[in-house]
Amino acid sequence: MRLTVIVTLSLLFGCIMAAEAEAELEATYEIDNALEALTELRDDTALSLYNLQKGWAVVKDGLQDSENQLQNSINQKDAECANLDQARNQTQSDLDEINAYIPWLEQKIANITDSLNSLLQRRCDLNKAFLDHIQREKIALSLLEFIKSAIQNKDSFDFVQMRKLNKNFQQFLIAYSAHDFSSILLLQKDIVDSKDYEVDVDFSTKDRTEEEIGTGHIDNNKGDLDLEDFTEGKRKNWQLYKQELLDILNELQAKIQANIKSSIDDEIAASVTLANYKNNALKEIQAYEKELAKAKKQQVQLQAQLDDEQNALTQCRSQDDSLKNQLQSLQNEIQQRQAEFDKKKDDLQGQVDLFNEIITEYQDGIFSQGDDFKGRTDDYLDNQTFDDDATYTGREVPKIDFMNNQDANGSASSGGF
């Protein structure tokens, strides 16, 4: 640093001497002007440093304001994106719920429809069975009416007719109890087509078999009848048998009619129940279909809303990334300009410090020597030489070429004042 100060002083002083020599002015105390020039240079540099710092403060404030504004914009954009993301997630959740709800509604409608169709098919089968049952009951009732009519229209029956009638009646009861209506149909044909119910007044045994005649009969040629245990009134005549048969037939007829009525009542009740169920099922299906249409419409709306929110979120995040990139660029610019400012400031501060040191050295080493040094300076200005033997304040003035910054031997000066 000291060498720099000396070199600077030498250059400055040489410039002063050269200017005076060219002007061929008389020697003056130009050393005073040198101090003033140094001071002005120092002050100018200090002013430049001050202006630099002041200007940088303004620029830095502007840059920091821009940085704060960008950061605020990023914060707002982050909040906006967060809200959009939350809305998008909620819409996605609603859409997922609707997407699950629609198949459930469709399955519900399908289940009710299948159940109703199955019940209608079953009801159809049962209705057919009911009609067949009523038809068979009618056939049985018709056969019963025929038997009753046959009995009522006969005042008497021979033994063969009675046995035949009893046999047919037993077959009818067995077939009816077993719901064997095919046998009833055959029995009806057999009875209706039979001529066994015609009364034959000839009670002879001719053309009759032993089975037809029976044992213990008066005309079976087995001797007299044993009437020892015979009790009067024990045997019944035809009218009593006829009445008993008619009573039984009437009771059976009433039972068949009651069965028919009960079956009809059951069929009516089943039909009413089915109609009510069908009506309720159709109303339920209608309600589910209405809800399904509403859900599908909502599904389309939610999907469109989700697409819009997703696009808005994508755009928001893109804008957010752009703002962050701008902020990063601005921060990089601030760092770069801060570094440039620091370098300029350090350079100017170094120049101010250098001028201060030069001024201090100048004041201590030259300016403070008074008239003695000034006289030698005037002497140099007059004839361009120094008196080498001259001293001032105990110091020798070396042979220095201020213009070329060299000593008498032509070497660069390494020290001085």
Rosetta blueprint (number, residue, H / E / L):
1 M L
2 R H
3 L H
4 T H
5 V H
6 I H
7 V H
8 T H
9 L H
10 S H
11 L H
12 L H
13 F H
14 G H
15 C H
16 I H
17 M H
18 A H
19 A H
20 E H
21 A H
22 E H
23 A H
24 E L
25 L L
26 E L
27 A L
28 T L
29 Y L
30 E H
31 I H
32 D H
33 N H
34 A H
35 L H
36 E H
37 A H
38 L H
39 T H
40 E H
41 L H
42 R H
43 D H
44 D H
45 T H
46 A H
47 L H
48 S H
49 L H
50 Y H
51 N H
52 L H
53 Q H
54 K H
55 G H
56 W H
57 A H
58 V H
59 V H
60 K H
61 D H
62 G H
63 L H
64 Q H
65 D H
66 S H
67 E H
68 N H
69 Q H
70 L H
71 Q H
72 N H
73 S H
74 I H
75 N H
76 Q H
77 K H
78 D H
79 A H
80 E H
81 C H
82 A H
83 N H
84 L H
85 D H
86 Q H
87 A H
88 R H
89 N H
90 Q H
91 T H
92 Q H
93 S H
94 D H
95 L H
96 D H
97 E H
98 I H
99 N H
100 A H
101 Y H
102 I H
103 P H
104 W H
105 L H
106 E H
107 Q H
108 K H
109 I H
110 A H
111 N H
112 I H
113 T H
114 D H
115 S H
116 L H
117 N H
118 S H
119 L H
120 L H
121 Q H
122 R H
123 R H
124 C H
125 D H
126 L H
127 N H
128 K H
129 A H
130 F H
131 L H
132 D H
133 H H
134 I H
135 Q H
136 R H
137 E H
138 K H
139 I H
140 A H
141 L H
142 S H
143 L H
144 L H
145 E H
146 F H
147 I H
148 K H
149 S H
150 A H
151 I H
152 Q H
153 N L
154 K L
155 D L
156 S L
157 F L
158 D L
159 F H
160 V H
161 Q H
162 M H
163 R H
164 K H
165 L H
166 N H
167 K H
168 N H
169 F H
170 Q H
171 Q H
172 F H
173 L H
174 I H
175 A H
176 Y H
177 S H
178 A L
179 H L
180 D L
181 F H
182 S H
183 S H
184 I H
185 L H
186 L H
187 L H
188 Q H
189 K H
190 D H
191 I H
192 V H
193 D H
194 S L
195 K L
196 D L
197 Y L
198 E L
199 V L
200 D L
201 V L
202 D L
203 F L
204 S L
205 T L
206 K L
207 D L
208 R L
209 T L
210 E H
211 E H
212 E H
213 I H
214 G L
215 T L
216 G L
217 H L
218 I L
219 D L
220 N L
221 N L
222 K L
223 G L
224 D L
225 L L
226 D L
227 L L
228 E L
229 D L
230 F L
231 T L
232 E L
233 G L
234 K L
235 R L
236 K L
237 N L
238 W H
239 Q H
240 L H
241 Y H
242 K H
243 Q H
244 E H
245 L H
246 L H
247 D H
248 I H
249 L H
250 N H
251 E H
252 L H
253 Q H
254 A H
255 K H
256 I H
257 Q H
258 A H
259 N H
260 I H
261 K H
262 S H
263 S H
264 I H
265 D H
266 D H
267 E H
268 I H
269 A H
270 A H
271 S H
272 V H
273 T H
274 L H
275 A H
276 N H
277 Y H
278 K H
279 N H
280 N H
281 A H
282 L H
283 K H
284 E H
285 I H
286 Q H
287 A H
288 Y H
289 E H
290 K H
291 E H
292 L H
293 A H
294 K H
295 A H
296 K H
297 K H
298 Q H
299 Q H
300 V H
301 Q H
302 L H
303 Q H
304 A H
305 Q H
306 L H
307 D H
308 D H
309 E H
310 Q H
311 N H
312 A H
313 L H
314 T H
315 Q H
316 C H
317 R H
318 S H
319 Q H
320 D H
321 D H
322 S H
323 L H
324 K H
325 N H
326 Q H
327 L H
328 Q H
329 S H
330 L H
331 Q H
332 N H
333 E H
334 I H
335 Q H
336 Q H
337 R H
338 Q H
339 A H
340 E H
341 F H
342 D H
343 K H
344 K H
345 K H
346 D H
347 D H
348 L H
349 Q H
350 G H
351 Q H
352 V H
353 D H
354 L H
355 F H
356 N H
357 E H
358 I H
359 I H
360 T H
361 E H
362 Y H
363 Q H
364 D H
365 G H
366 I L
367 F H
368 S H
369 Q H
370 G L
371 D H
372 D H
373 F H
374 K H
375 G H
376 R H
377 T H
378 D H
379 D H
380 Y H
381 L H
382 D H
383 N H
384 Q L
385 T L
386 F L
387 D L
388 D L
389 D L
390 A L
391 T E
392 Y E
393 T L
394 G L
395 R E
396 E E
397 V L
398 P L
399 K L
400 I E
401 D E
402 F L
403 M L
404 N L
405 N L
406 Q E
407 D E
408 A L
409 N L
410 G L
411 S L
412 A E
413 S L
414 S L
415 G L
416 G L
417 F L
